[in-house]
């Protein structure tokens, strides 16, 4: 009798124990769901546009893959619209006209911003160097790097057909007219603008999306990694392709770098690159790269270009650019680092 009852008791205890385990499991599941949320997964989309390779990393509850495609299509739209080598682009239409050209609102705002940035940077950023870029052979991105150095006479002649003062912008009629054979090239601002548009489009689709958009090393943050962590971005060593000279940590905003290592050729141990000094007509000297962190990618893009041109006056760049909305890391020709105090903040992991 005792043995039989003990067997039944053992069965009951097992059932109770199983119920206890199930209860613990349910409780743990509730705790995990409440306090330990599964981090979002990211979808990565890559493609060629804006004259470079672009990378979109995004997480969205409304469809990460779909959102990445929407973002890429917007980048490509802007590239085709403002590419001076595209005969159907608005820039080609302006460059080939000798009369006033009516502008849509987007083109007017971007061109107006380019001219104002040119004024703010004392001409270090110049959106009218289309003729000079073509003379040096840096206008065709898909072709081989040029190897011929233009003569001083050719450069002098071309500089007569450059300058923001040769662009007439009619604010009332929203139109533009170019003088003295000047041609526009918005390459120093259009990429940043495209990244800002990518951010705007992404947030219109899903205000809670996170991730980043990268175009040729320039990055616009869409939102913190996993909703709370900073994205870690390496600032490339200009003379070591696979090495980072420092790291920055961003939860929002943008970063852009202008360097002499992306598009260049070497003749007689001299490096000739695609970032020109509007005053001389030759590639700017004084820096290997300039990195700028700013709230908007447009600002970072422009200031990194202008900062590269103004590199010999690095003290001015480091001290003044934060007032224009940009934190700066300038690497001079000897490889020495010059940074604004505000840039150092981004180098600290938080």
N, C-alpha and C positions, 0 to 999 in steps of 0.2 A: 504493500500500500504506500509506504513511504517512498519507494523507488518510483512508483507511477506518478505520485504527486510531485516529486522532485523533477521529473521529466517535463511535466506540464508547466511547472514553475520556470524551468529553464527556457521553454518556448516563449512564455510570457515575457521574460526578461529580455530575450533576443528581440522581440517585437518592440518592446519599450525602448531598447537601445537604438534600434533602427529609426524609430520615430524621433528620438533625440538627435541622431545624426542628421536626419532630414531637416529638422528644425534649425540646427546650427547652420546647415548649408543655406537655407533660405535667408536666415539672418545675415550671414556673411555676404550673400548676394546683394541684399538691400544696402548694407553698409558700403560695399564696393561701388554700387551704382550711384549712391549719394555722394560719397566722399572721394572716390577714385574714378574719375571720368576717363573714358578711353580717349587718348589723344587723337586728333583728326589725322586722317591719312592724306598724303599729298599726291597730286597728279602732276607729271612733268611733261611739258610740250616744248619741242625745239623746232626751229626752222630758220631760214635765211630771209631777212628783210632788213630795212634801214641800212643796207650796205654792210651788214655783219650778221653773225649768228646770234639768234635770240633764244632765250630760255625763259619759260614761264613755269613757275612752281606755285600751285594754288590748291587750296582746300576750301570747298564750298558745299554746304548742305543742299544747294540748288543744282548741283552737278558740276564737279570739278573739271571734267573733260570738256563739257560744253562751254564752261566759262573760259577755259584756257583758249579754246578755238575762237571765241568772241574777241578776246584780248588780242590774239595774234592777227586776226583780220583787221582790227583797228590799227595796229602797228603798220601793217602792210598798206592800208589805205593812205595813211599819212605819208609813208615813204613814196608811194607812187604820185601823190599829189604835189610833193615838194622836191622831188628828184630833178635836178637841172638837166640830167641826161635823158630823161623821159620826155620825148617830144610832145606828149599829151598832158604834161604836168602844168600846173598853174605857173610855176616858176619859169618854165620854157616859154610860156605865153607872154609873160612879163619881159623876159630877157630879149625876145625877138621883136618886141614892139617899139616903135619910135614915138608913140602917142600915149595918151592916158589909157590905163587899163582898169576897168571896174573890178573891185574885189569883193568876194564873199566875206562874211564876218570873220570866219576862222582865219583866213589868209591875212586880212587886215590887222587883226589883233596880234598875230604872230610876227608880222613884219614890223608893226609898231613897236613891239617889245624888243625886237632885234636892234632897231635903231636907237631905242632908249638905252639898251645895254651898251651899245657902242659909245654913246655919249657918256654914260656913267664910268666906263673903263678908259676914257680918254682915247678911244680908237683902238685899244688893244684887241677888243673883239670887233671884227669888221665883217659884216654880212655881204660885202660887195667885192669879194676877192675871186669871183668866178673866172675872170680872165687870167689871173695869176695862177690859179690852181690848174687851169687848162694848159698854160704855158709850160709849167713844170711836169705835166703829164700825170698828175694825181687825180684827175677827174674820172678816170675809168677804173672803178674798183675791181671789176672782174678780170682786167688784163694784168699782164706782168708789170712789176715795178719799173718805173722809168730809170734810165741810167745816164741821161744827158743833162748837163747843167746849162741852163740858158745863159746867153751872154749878158753882160752888164747893160749893154744898149737895149737889148730886148726887154729886160726887166724894167729899165727906166721908162721905156715907152709904155709898157703895160700899166705901170703905176699911175700914168696919166689918166687911165680909164678905170680907176678904183677910187673908193672913198664914199662914206655915207652922205657927204654933202651933195653928192650927185644923185641922190634919191629924193624925189618930191612925193610926199605923202599928203593927200588931200583928206583931212579928217571929216570935213563936212559932206563931201560927195563919196567918201570911202573908195578912193581910187589912188593909183600910183603911176608915176612916170619916171623913167630912167634917163639921165643925161650923159652926154659925152661917151657913149658906148660902154657904160658900166654894165656889169652883169651880176646878178645875185647868186649866192650860194649860201643856203641856210643850214649847211651841215653842222655848224657849231651850236645850233639851238634846236633844230627839228627833232633830233633824237631824244633830247631831254623832254621836249614838248610831247612827243609820242608816248614816253613813259608816264608822264603825268596824265595823259588821256587814258592810258591803260588803267591807271589807278581809278580815275573817275568812272570809267565804264564798269570796272569790277565792282565798285561800291554801289553803283546804280542797280546792278543785278543782285548783289548780295552784300549788304552793308557789313555783315559779320565775316566775310571771307578773309582768309589769311594767306600769306605767301609772299612772293616777290616776282618782279619782272626784270630780266637782265638783257641788255643789248650791248654787245661789245665791251663788257666790263662795267658799264654804267647800270646802276640798279635803283629801282623804285620799290620800296617796301609796301606791300598790300596790307600787312598785319603781322603781329608778333608770331613767332614760331610756336605752334601748339596753343596759341591764344595768350601766352604770357612770357615766353622766352625771347631773347634777342637773336637775330640772325647774325652769325659770325662771318665776317667778310674779310678776306685777305687782301691787303694792298700789295700788289705785285712788286717784286724787286725788278727795277727796269733793266738790269743786266743779267738776271737769272730767271729764265722763263718759268721754271717750276718752283720758285721760292717766293715766299711772302716776306716783305720787309717789316710789316706790322699787321695787326688785326684790329678791326673795329667792330663794335657791337651795336646793332640797330634794331629797334622795335618799330620804328616808323621813319618817314623821311626818305632821303635819296642820297646817293653818292655817285660821283663821276670822276673819271681820271683821264687826263690828257698826257700822252707820253710820246717819246721819240722812237719807240720800239715796235709799233704796230705796222706802219707803212713808211718804209724808208729804203734808201739805197746808199751804198758807200763808194766813194771815189777818192782815192788818195788818202785813205784813213780818215776821211771826213764823212760824217753821217748826215745825209740830206733827207729830211722827213717832211710830212705833209702839213705841219702847223707853221704858218708863215707870219713873219713880222710885217705888218702893213707898212711900216716906215721904210724898210729896206728892200722888201720883195724877196728876201731869202728866208729859209727856215729859221725860226727863232732859236736863239742860243741862250744858254744860262741854266737850263734845267733838263733833267732826264724824264721827270714826270711831275705832275701836279694833281693832287687829289683833293676834292672838295665835298664836304658833307653839307647838305642844305635841306630845308623843308620840302622844296620842290625840285624835281629833276631838271627842269628848265634852268633854274638858277645855278644848280651845281654844274650843269653842262657848259653854260656860258662862262662862268667864273673859272672853271678849270682850264678852258682854252685861253681866256684873257690872262690868267695867272701864269700860264706857261710862257706867253709872250713877254710878260712883265717880270720874268724870273730874275734877271740881273738886279732888279730892285726888290729883292725878296722881303726885305724888312717892311716895305710898304704893303706888299701883298699879305703878309702874315698879320699885320696890325690893322689894316683897313678892311679886308674882306669880311671879317665877322660883322662889321657894321652894314655890309651889303647883304648879309644873310648867309654867309658861307664860312665854314670852318676849314682851315687849309693845312695840308701837309705838302711841302715843296721839297723835292729832292734835286739838289743842284747838280751841275756837271761833274763835280768831284764825288758825288754820291752822298754828300752831307745832307742830313735832314733838318728842315726848318718847319716848325709847326706853330699854329696859333694855340693859345691856352685852351680855347674851346674845343679844338680837335683832340687834345689829350684826354678830354672827358670821354670821348667815344672809344678810346682805346682801353677803357676799364670795363671789365665784365661786371654786369649787374644782375 
